[in-house]
């Protein structure tokens, strides 16, 4: 399976001469957020019975079909893979995002995967913030985000506690397990805080953000939970004081000017 997938197809740069086609073991390990030593032992059959979440991470890394994913689970742990639960965010939540042009807001699920965001969120956090981004990984692993979060340690610890809370509610979700396992292997802070078993409901609070061009602002964040049972939530940021409101207006005005006055709608994942 490694040999049939090129680095370019997997979203990786092709570096150096390759003796055989396809991905190297280290590249698969990187994509699946596991250690290279563990992955080598897996290929050699020396790791015991892997967990379902790790097998799903490997399935995604190797771009396996549904039939191939099921086969991998059967030969690796003797059981069918957990059912994938794909729930599209309700159109009403996307309409709420679109109706708040002056307040940064984004829609995420219990895995902290971003499903949609409005233009104000793109203005404040950058154009790369949107579907495909995981808030926990961004907070714990991105040096740029860490530099802009003036209350980084508190926010990061709240994020860890929130993931532990969500794991108790969704213990069999493979994607959530993948996020947590990846962070435990890639972030020493996450591993330390995860082991202290702190549980937090990060639904309201405040934090300070340093914008590289317009300075510091303090925002309140509120998580508005969807009543659809899918554990979707809209996180809305509001300025905590007039000085912060002025900074946010400057950020939004500059973003609008760069877009030439074009208003972007939220992008659903």
N, C-alpha and C positions, 0 to 999 in steps of 0.2 A: 504493500500500500504506500510505503514511503517512496518507492521508485516511480510510481505513476504520477506523483504530484510534484510539479515544479515549484521552486521558491517564489517565482512571480505569481503563480496561481494562488499561492497561500498568502500573498501580501508581504513577502519577505524579499530583501535584496539578494541577488545572486552574487556571491563573493568567492573568488578563487576558482581554481580548476577542480572539477569534480571527476573522480574516478568512475563513479556510477551515476546514472540519472536520478533525479528526484531529490527528496529532502534528506539532510543528515539527521542523525539521532538527536543532536543538540537542538536542531531547529524544531523538531516535533515536540521535544520537551519544553521548549520556549513557548510554542503555540498553546500547549496544553497546561502551562503553568505548573509543571512538575520538575523535579531535579533531574539532571542528565543521568546521574548515577542510578536513581530509581528507575528511570525509563530503560536504561540498558539492562538492569536486572529483570524488568518486565519482559523484554524481548527474549531473555534467556530463560524465562519461566521460574525465576527465583524470588518472587515477591509475595507468595501466598495468593490469597484471593483479593483482587483489587475491589475498591468500592465502586458503586454504580456511578457516582458523580465523576470520578476520575476516568472511568471508561467513556462516559459521555464527552468529557473534555477531549479525550483522544479521538473520539469519533468526529468531533467538530474540527479538530486540528487536521485530520486526514481526509476531511470532506467525504465521510462515508455515507452511503445511501441508507435508507431506513432498514433495508434487508441486511446490509453489512453491519449496521449498528447492532441489530438484534443478534446476528451471528457472533459478533464480538462478545456481547454479554453472555451468551450461552456457553461459549468455549472458555471464557475467563472466570465466570462465577456460577455457571450452571443455572441461570435464570433469565427470564425475559427482561428487557430494560424497562424502567419505569415509563409510564405513559407521559408523553410531552403534553404539557398544559399550555396552550397558546390562546390567550384572551386578548382580543383587540380592544383598545381603550374606547369607551363610548364616545360617540360624536359630540355629545353634550359637553364632555370635558375638554375636547379640543376647541369647541366654541368658546368656552370660558377662557382658555388661554388666549385665543384670538381677540377676546373682548377686553383684555387688559394691556393695551399698548404701552402704557407708561410704567408698568410694574414688572420687573423680571419674574418670570414664572416658568416652571417646567413640570412635566408629568413623568412620574417614575413608578416602578412596581416595587414589590417587597424585596426584590434582589438588588434594588437601587440602580437598576438599569434605566437610563433615560429613554422614554418613549416619544416624547415631543417636547418642544420648547417654543416660546414666543420670541419675537424680535428683540424685545428688551433684554431677555436672558442672553441672547447672542451678543448684544452690544456690551453687556457687562462682563461676560465670561469668555468671549471670543467666538469666532465663527465655527470652530471645531466642536463646541459644546452642543450636543444634540443626540439624536438616536444613534445607538452604537457605543455610547459612553456610559461607563459605570461610575456613579458618584463616589462610591467607596474607594475604588481603585484610583480614581482621579485625586481624591483627597489624600490618600496614604502614599501614593507612588509618584505623583507628578511634582517635580521640584518647582516649576513655575507657579502652580496653584498653591503650593506650600508657602512660597514667598509672598503671595498676595493675601493669605489668610493670617491676619495679625493675632488671632486667637486659635492658631492651628491645633495645638495640642488638645485643647478642650473640645473643639469641633471634631477632631479625629477620634478622640475617645468616645464621644457621643455616637459617632458613626459605628464604631466597633460594638458598642452596647446595643445599638439598634439592630445590627445584623444578628447578634445573639438572640435578641427578642424574636426576630422574624424566623430564625431557624427553629425555635421552639414551636412556632405555628405552622411551619412548612418543613418538617424534618426530612422528607423524602424528595425534595425538589433538587434535581441534579444541577441545575444552573446555579442555584444559591450555594450548594456545596462547592461548586467549581470556583465561585468568587471567593469564598472563605478559604478554601485550600490554597488558592493562588496567593492570597494576601499573607497567609501564614508562612509561606515559603519565601516570599519576596520582601516582606517588611518585618524587621525585628520589633519595631514598636507594636505593630498589629499582633504579632505572636505573643508578646509580653502582656498586652492588654486583654487579648482574648483569653489567656489563661487565668486572669483574675475574676472571670465569670461575671463581670458587670453587665447588668441588663438595663437599658434605657429606652424610653419612648421619646424619640427626637421629633416631637410634633410642634414645638414652639420654643423660641429663644431669640438671641441676638448675637451678632458677630461683627467684627470690624474687617473691612476689606481695603486693601491698598491698590488703587487703580494706577497703572504705570504712567498715565498721562495727566489724570485729573485729581490725583491725591486720595486721601483716606475718606471713607464714609462708613457709618454704622448703620446696619440694616437689621430689622426684625424679620425672622422667618416663621411662617406658619404653614403647617401641612394640613391640607384639606382632603380628608379621606373620602374616596368614592363609596357610595352605598351599594355598589353592584356586586360585592362579595369577592371581587378579584384582587383586592389589596392594591389598587391603584391610588395614587395620591398626587395632588397638585401642591407643589411647594411655591409659595409666593413670598417675595422679598419686598419689604416696604421700608423707606428711609425712617430712621429713628428720630431725626431732628432736622431743622431747617437747613443747617449746613450740609448734611448728608443729602437732603433733597436737591440742593443746588448742584452738588457733584453729580448725582444721578441724572439730572436734567442735562447737564453738560455732556455726559457720556452718551445719552440717547440722541441729543441733537447732533453731536459729531458723527455718530453712527448713521443717522438719517442722511446727513450731508454726503457721507461717503457712498451711500447707496443711491444717491441722486434723487431722493424723495420716494423711492420705491418701497412699499410696505410688504414685508414677507409674512406669509402665513406659517403657522406651526407645521412642522414636518413630522408625520406619524411614522413610527417604526414598524 
